[in-house]
Amino acid sequence: MRIISGLAGGTVLKSRPGLSVRPTADRVKGALFASLGDLRGWRVADLFAGTGALGLEACSRGAATVLLVERDAQALRCIRENIERVTHAIGGAATPDIRVLPLDVARVAERAAEFKASLDLILADPPYSTAPRECGAATLLRDAAFAAWAGGALLVLEHEVHTELPWAPQSPWRLVRQRRFGATVLSFARLDVGTPSP
């Protein structure tokens, strides 16, 4: 697993053996960032960050601010190591503002209020299977507080091909497009302007 392009391109990222995360494949990550284009100056959130690979790829490609949200203690240690690797590779004044929030994504709207409606991009790679009370893709899409927090950001959600998700009008999110990579799908969504604000 590595940073694909940008100022830290080629930097190898750490993923501890046995870590209960499923990093996005380099092929999927490469296609995602190629489709997003120039990220210079963007404010990006990486939810369910795991190793931090998606958010750190955004850093390498010029994002000004990156918020990494993860609750697993082992994953957080891995994220911090990967931040050191990427910031060392970027070096100097070009280093973006990287913040780590050690919490469940379900609480991001209340705990990261300073980011409310100010993000350009939200990357979310939730666990494919979640326990009934865990925050997963469907829970996130239905959460009115999360929608208000996201504001005008583009949401890119990674999920399994057979996962049924609640798009507008069942949620505040309108599906813009999807890209499929084998059993993995990237869904691009924006808030539906026809949905009443929470």
N, C-alpha and C positions, 0 to 999 in steps of 0.2 A: 504494500500500500504506500502510495507516494503522492506528493503534490505534482499535478500534471503540467501546469503551465504558470507563467507569470514570474514575479521576482524571486520566488522560492521554488520554481520548477525543478523537479528531480529530487527534492528533499524527501527522504524516506521517513515515513511516519510510523510510530510505534503502536502495536496492537498486542496487548498482553495475551498469552495463551489462556484459554478458559474464560476470557472476558465475555460476559453475556450480552454482547452486541453483535450486530450483523453489519459490518461496514459496507457502504455502497461500493459496488464493483467499479474499478477504474474506467471501464468502457462506458458504464452508465453515467458516471461522474463527468467524464470527458464530453459526452454528448449533451448533458445538462448545461454545463458551463459554456459550451460552444453556442448553444441556442440562446443563452442569456446575453451574450455579447459583452460590451464594455461595462465593467462594474466600478470604474474609478469614481470615488466619492460616495458610493452607496453605503447605506446603513442596512446591515444584514443580521438576521437572527437564525441560528442553527438550533432547532429544537430536537430533543432526544439525541443530543450531539454524539454520544458514543465515544469515538476516538477524537472527535473534532474535525474530521477530514473535510466535510463539506464547508464548514465555516472557515477553516484555514485555507482551503482552496480559494474562497472568496477573498481572503486577506491577500494572498499571493497575486491575485488578479486586480488589486487596487481598491478593494472596499475600504472605506474610511473607518467604519466602526463595525465590529462583529460581536454579537452576544451569543455565547455558547451556553445552552441550558441542558443540564444532565443531573440526574439524582444519584446514580450509582457511584459509590465511593471509589471503587477500583477504576472505573471509567474516568472519573475526575482526575485521578493521578496520571492516567495515560494522556488525557487532554492537556494537563499542565506541562508534561514532558514534550508533547508535540508543539505546544505554543512556543516553548524555548527553542526548539529546532527551527521552526518557521521564522520566528523573529530574528534569530541569529542569521539565517540565510538571507532575509530581507535586508537587515542591517540599517543603521543610520536613521535619519529623520523620516524615512518612508514607512516606518513601522506603524501599522494601524492601531486604533484603540480597540483592544480585545478584552472583553469582560466575560467572566465565568460566573454563572448563577447555579449553585448546587441545590436544585430543587426539582420537584415534580412539575412537569409542563402544565398540569392542570392549574397551577398557582401562578403562572407567569404573568397574567394580566394584573394581579394584585401586587406582585413582588417586583415587577419591572415597569412600574408606572411611568418612569421617565422616558420610556420608549414608545408610549402609547401614541398611535397614529403617526409615527415619525419614521417608520421603517420603509425601505424600498422593496425588500425581499425577505421572505420567511421560508426557510428550508426545513422540512419536517420529515423525518424518517422514523416513525413510531414502530414499536415492536409489531410484527405481523400478527401474533396472537397475544391477546391480553386477558388478564383475569377480569372478572366482572366489574371490579371497582377501579381498575387501572385506566389511565387516560390513553386511548388509542386514536386511530384516525377518525373514526365516526364520532367519537366523543368530542374531539377537537373541533370538527366541522359544525357540530350542533351547539357549541358553547358560545352564547351571546356575548359574554364578557371577553372571550378571546377575539371574537369578531370586531368588537369595539376597539380593543387593543391593537389589532392588526391594521385597522384603518384602510388606507389605499394600497397597502403592500401586495405584491404578487406572492401568492402562496404556491410553493412546489412541494407536493406530497408524494413520497415514495411508498408504494404498496404492492401487494401481490395482485396478479392479474384477475383472480376470481373474487377479490374483495368488492363487495357492494357498498358504495358510499353515498351518504345523503347530500346530494347537490340541490340547489334551489329548485323548487320552493320548499323542500324538506329541511333546508338549512340556509343560512345567509350567504352561502358560497355558490358562485356560478362557475361551472367547469368551462374553461377557455379552450384547452386542448389536452391531448394525452399522447405520450410516446411509450411504446412497448419495447422491452428488451427481454425476450424469453418470458420468464414467469414474473418479471418485474415491470411495473408501470410507473411512470412519472406523470402525475396529474397537475396541471397548471390551473390555478383558480384565482378569481378575484371576488370581492364582495359584490353581491347582486344589488344594484342600485334600486331595484323594485322591492327589496326586502326592508321592512321598517327597521329603523335603528333601535337597538336595545336601550 
